[in-house]
Amino acid sequence: MDKSVKLKRVESILKELIPEALSQLGDTELNTLNVIDVECSRGKYDAIVYLDSSFINKDEEPVILKKISKASGFLQNYCKQMESWYRCPKFHFKFDHNLEKQNRLDVLFDKIHKELHG
């Protein structure tokens, strides 16, 4: 089922506002994070925020997720104030590893291509 236009609009706005809010934080680990995507639930009560894991060590991920979870209240208030919303979805943060997987697949396909045609 297709997402409603309103839901897509909220996701798009959050995708812009969350990095702005992160840049306001004093923690360099948090204010340099890149938001890849935001997916809101149908009722807009929850939102999964996908973060770029390209420059993050696997050991650092749990520490960063804990820090950003503590800052989620600030992030939600920032989004509410900027858009004059009555409420903001509750944020759930995850690191997105799809880009890493895609890069590994590209390397494998290049290797196979070179072996077949090289």
C-alpha distance (Angstrom), angle and dihedral (degrees) to the residues before:
residue distance angle dihedral
M1 . . .
D2 3.80 . .
K3 3.76 120.1 .
S4 3.77 117.2 -111.6
V5 3.77 119.8 -104.7
K6 3.81 90.7 -116.4
L7 3.80 91.6 53.8
K8 3.81 92.0 48.8
R9 3.80 89.5 48.7
V10 3.82 92.0 52.4
E11 3.82 90.3 48.6
S12 3.79 90.9 50.1
I13 3.80 92.7 48.8
L14 3.80 91.7 48.6
K15 3.80 90.5 48.5
E16 3.82 87.4 60.0
L17 3.81 99.6 37.3
I18 3.81 100.3 47.2
P19 3.84 94.4 61.5
E20 3.83 88.4 47.3
A21 3.80 89.9 52.4
L22 3.81 91.5 45.6
S23 3.80 90.2 53.7
Q24 3.83 88.6 58.1
L25 3.80 91.6 61.2
G26 3.80 120.1 96.3
D27 3.81 94.5 -136.9
T28 3.82 111.9 97.8
E29 3.81 91.6 -155.9
L30 3.79 90.1 59.8
N31 3.78 104.1 34.7
T32 3.81 92.3 56.6
L33 3.82 95.6 52.8
N34 3.78 117.2 119.1
V35 3.79 120.2 -137.7
I36 3.80 110.1 -141.0
D37 3.78 100.1 179.9
V38 3.80 144.7 -16.6
E39 3.80 124.1 -145.5
C40 3.80 118.3 -169.3
S41 3.77 125.0 -159.9
R42 3.79 116.5 -116.1
G43 3.79 93.3 -99.8
K44 3.81 91.2 45.2
Y45 3.80 90.1 -125.0
D46 3.80 94.2 120.3
A47 3.78 134.8 30.2
I48 3.79 129.0 -169.1
V49 3.79 110.0 -144.2
Y50 3.80 113.3 -158.1
L51 3.79 114.5 -151.3
D52 3.79 128.1 -159.9
S53 3.80 111.1 -106.5
S54 3.82 96.9 -173.0
F55 3.79 96.5 106.7
I56 3.81 97.4 30.2
N57 3.79 124.0 97.9
K58 3.83 115.0 -131.2
D59 3.82 89.2 -120.7
E60 3.82 91.6 54.3
E61 3.82 95.3 52.0
P62 3.83 98.0 82.0
V63 3.81 91.2 46.2
I64 3.80 92.3 50.3
L65 3.81 92.4 45.3
K66 3.80 89.7 52.7
K67 3.81 91.9 49.2
I68 3.79 94.0 46.9
S69 3.81 91.6 47.3
K70 3.80 88.5 56.3
A71 3.81 89.6 50.6
S72 3.82 94.6 46.8
G73 3.82 92.4 96.7
F74 3.80 89.8 57.9
L75 3.81 90.7 46.6
Q76 3.81 92.1 50.3
N77 3.81 92.3 48.4
Y78 3.79 90.6 48.6
C79 3.81 91.2 52.9
K80 3.81 92.1 46.2
Q81 3.79 92.2 50.8
M82 3.80 95.5 45.5
E83 3.80 93.7 50.6
S84 3.84 98.1 30.3
W85 3.79 89.8 -123.5
Y86 3.79 122.6 165.4
R87 3.79 91.0 -139.3
C88 3.77 138.2 4.1
P89 3.81 128.3 -146.9
K90 3.79 117.5 -96.7
F91 3.80 107.3 -105.3
H92 3.80 123.4 -128.2
F93 3.79 113.2 -173.1
K94 3.80 126.5 -148.3
F95 3.76 133.6 168.9
D96 3.79 113.3 -121.0
H97 3.80 112.4 -137.0
N98 3.81 96.4 176.1
L99 3.81 93.7 101.4
E100 3.80 90.9 55.4
K101 3.81 90.8 49.3
Q102 3.80 90.9 48.6
N103 3.80 91.5 50.4
R104 3.82 91.4 50.5
L105 3.82 90.2 49.8
D106 3.81 90.9 49.6
V107 3.81 90.4 52.7
L108 3.81 91.0 49.1
F109 3.80 92.7 48.9
D110 3.81 90.9 48.8
K111 3.81 89.8 50.7
I112 3.82 91.7 49.8
H113 3.80 91.4 47.0
K114 3.82 91.4 51.5
E115 3.81 91.8 48.9
L116 3.81 92.8 49.8
H117 3.80 97.5 42.6
G118 3.75 103.1 23.2
